[in-house]
């Protein structure tokens, strides 16, 4: 049998260099992600910023990763996901 692992909610704070090629600007960000641990949360932020904003990993500076109570998240999607007790695919 496989062991059940609890998915947690993390707040990731940092800055990233947006629009590197034309008018580069370093901008702060706060992202809320669901992950099993801090490393997965960090990878999720790298993937999201890289795929949606074309930002390279070297241009993303993560300052803080903190586990939070999902109800304190400012993103409705995170609050709704935290209420699920199982997902059927």
Secondary structure, 3 states (H helix, E strand, C coil): CCCCCCCEEEEEEEEEEECCCCCCEEEEEEEEEEECCHHHHHHHHHHHHHHHHCCCHHHEEEEEEEEECHHHCCCHHHHHHHHCCCCCC
